[in-house]
Amino acid sequence: MHKAPKDLREAISSTPKAFVVWEDITPLARNEWICWVISGKRAETRNIRIQKAISKLSGGMRRPCCWAGCTHPLGRS
């Protein structure tokens, strides 16, 4: 399982609607959001994904949409 990077944690904790959903979703769902964000190769892509994640979580989305899923071996990040 991945650990949420600082920039994602700060964005979630500073957005009440996103935080409520984040606290309610499963650890596996959190892992998918984290992996989706950190899998962006460029800083610009990562920042865009954080913004999208906050928007989607705030809207109640529980998992990233249209993404193949975490490809990292479990237990490694």
C-alpha positions in Angstrom: 0.0 0.0 0.0 1.2 3.5 -0.8 1.5 6.3 1.7 -0.2 9.5 0.8 2.4 12.1 -0.2 2.5 15.4 1.8 1.0 17.5 -1.1 -2.0 15.2 -1.5 -2.5 14.9 2.3 -2.5 18.7 2.6 -4.9 19.2 -0.3 -7.4 16.6 1.2 -7.2 17.9 4.8 -7.8 21.5 3.6 -10.9 20.6 1.6 -13.7 19.5 4.0 -15.9 17.7 1.5 -12.9 15.7 0.1 -11.8 14.9 3.6 -15.1 13.5 4.6 -15.1 11.1 1.6 -11.5 10.2 2.1 -12.2 9.2 5.7 -15.1 7.1 4.6 -13.5 5.1 1.7 -11.6 1.9 2.2 -7.8 1.7 2.4 -7.8 0.0 -1.0 -9.7 2.9 -2.5 -7.3 5.4 -0.9 -4.4 3.4 -2.3 -5.9 3.8 -5.8 -6.2 7.5 -5.5 -2.6 7.8 -4.1 -1.2 5.6 -6.9 -3.1 7.5 -9.6 -1.6 10.8 -8.3 1.9 9.5 -7.9 2.0 7.7 -11.2 2.1 11.0 -13.1 5.6 11.3 -14.4 5.8 15.1 -14.5 5.2 17.5 -11.6 2.6 19.3 -13.7 0.7 16.1 -14.3 0.8 15.3 -10.6 -0.5 18.7 -9.6 -3.4 18.4 -12.1 -4.2 15.0 -10.7 -4.2 16.3 -7.2 -6.7 19.0 -8.2 -8.9 16.5 -10.0 -8.8 14.1 -7.1 -9.9 16.8 -4.7 -12.7 17.8 -7.1 -13.9 14.3 -7.6 -13.6 13.3 -3.9 -15.5 16.5 -3.0 -18.2 15.4 -5.4 -18.5 12.0 -3.7 -16.4 9.9 -6.1 -14.9 7.0 -4.2 -12.4 5.7 -6.7 -10.5 7.1 -9.7 -12.5 6.6 -12.9 -11.2 5.2 -16.2 -7.8 4.1 -14.7 -6.4 0.6 -15.0 -5.5 0.5 -11.3 -2.3 0.3 -9.3 0.4 -1.6 -11.1 2.9 -1.5 -8.2 3.6 -4.7 -6.3 1.7 -4.6 -3.0 3.8 -3.4 -0.1 6.1 -1.2 -2.2 5.8 2.4 -3.1 
